[in-house]
């Protein structure tokens, strides 16, 4: 029989009846269970101690589990995110930024950063329309336009994006010539790839929105790079020569047009001058004819003197024939003018020298004419 059974042997410590020994362990446990049962409404009788203790512990565990389950249902969605809520695997709702609660183990929440600008790079060799191989790197910038489609429609949207990009790029490059891919048509190719790629992604229902396609510098294969460089250099030289020719044409054509316009204006001016002079001569002739009809002899002599004056004005030599004599006076006006110019250059020729030369010529003429009668003529 155990020492603590009723009616059995005495307590080894001698304190089972309230003695001065240490407290009984069974009594301590019983008191604790009684207090717990009292809190949760359990019976304090001795017959139901074991069952009431078990039910009290189970209640505590259930309360703790319920509280933990409720707390675990709270979650935070950032400003750049959206969350897709599934209840028992079925789509329930799409929630935005803020604090939300959904029952755990019943609802599943998937957060996606929708405003983040994502990037995907690709590089590969492909065949152009004119059967040339070119290596073309590009970068795709995209974000999530439809979070529900992104989460539910496609298992791996990024993998679908890579495959769709390769397909769109090869289709566009395969329809373009090498010159367009390497130099002049990269922007156009980028726009075509973006349009075709977005069409593919929409057909797949990925929810991805393509923002921009950046096509970097296309490179030929290493084996033929030298030949491609020569082709590019020749193309640049052709463009440079065309630009130089265009610049020259832009400079020479306006100048030629200006000269042509100047010649036209000069011709028109000359035409007007000739016509005006002809009109003036005709009017002068008519006036002279009227005077000639009035005094023919005087008018004839006047015309003769004017003609001789006009002719002699342009002559550098003068010959004077004296009537009744064989001597002919020669005046070298060109030499006199030349001497005058040389004296002007030496700064020793002045007005007194001119007067002396003129006086000498006059005196000589007078001496020649004094020995004869009036002069016969001047030629």
Long-range contacts (C-beta under 8 A, 24 or more apart in sequence): 69-103, 69-104, 69-105, 72-104, 73-101, 73-102, 73-103, 73-104, 73-107, 74-99, 74-100, 74-101, 75-99, 75-100, 75-101, 75-102, 75-109, 76-100, 77-111, 78-111, 78-113, 79-115, 80-113, 80-114, 80-115, 80-116, 81-111, 81-112, 81-113, 81-114, 82-111, 82-112, 82-114, 82-147, 83-109, 83-110, 83-111, 83-112, 84-109, 84-110, 84-112, 84-147, 84-148, 84-151, 84-152, 85-109, 86-110, 91-148, 91-152, 94-147, 94-148, 110-151, 112-144, 112-147, 112-150, 112-151, 113-144, 114-143, 114-144, 114-145, 114-147, 115-143, 116-143, 116-144, 117-141, 117-142, 117-143, 117-211, 118-142, 118-143, 120-158, 120-161, 120-162, 120-165, 122-162, 122-165, 122-166, 122-169, 124-166, 124-169, 124-170, 125-221, 126-169, 126-170, 126-173, 126-174, 127-173, 127-174, 128-173, 128-174, 128-176, 128-177, 128-178, 128-181, 129-174, 129-175, 129-176, 129-177, 130-177, 130-178, 132-178, 132-220, 133-220, 133-221, 133-224, 134-173, 134-178, 134-181, 134-182, 134-218, 134-219, 134-220, 134-221, 135-218, 135-219, 135-220, 135-221, 136-169, 136-173, 136-181, 136-215, 136-216, 136-218, 136-219, 137-215, 137-216, 137-217, 138-165, 138-169, 138-190, 138-193, 138-213, 138-214, 138-215, 138-216, 139-213, 139-214, 139-216, 140-165, 140-197, 140-210, 140-212, 140-213, 141-210, 141-211, 141-212, 141-213, 141-214, 142-208, 142-209, 142-210, 142-211, 143-208, 143-209, 143-211, 144-207, 144-208, 144-209, 145-207, 145-208, 145-209, 146-207, 147-207, 148-207, 149-205, 149-206, 149-207, 150-206, 150-207, 150-208, 151-207, 153-204, 153-205, 153-206, 153-207, 154-204, 154-205, 154-206, 157-206, 157-207, 157-208, 160-201, 160-204, 160-206, 161-201, 161-206, 161-208, 164-197, 164-200, 164-201, 164-204, 165-193, 165-197, 167-200, 168-193, 168-196, 168-197, 168-200, 169-193, 171-196, 172-196, 179-235, 181-218, 182-218, 182-220, 182-228, 182-232, 183-232, 183-235, 186-215, 186-218, 187-215, 189-215, 190-214, 190-215, 308-378, 312-378, 318-378, 319-379, 320-365, 320-368, 320-375, 320-378, 321-375, 321-376, 321-377, 321-378, 321-379, 322-368, 322-369, 322-372, 322-375, 322-376, 323-372, 323-373, 323-374, 323-375, 323-376, 324-372, 324-373, 325-368, 325-371, 325-372, 327-368, 329-364, 329-365, 329-368, 331-361
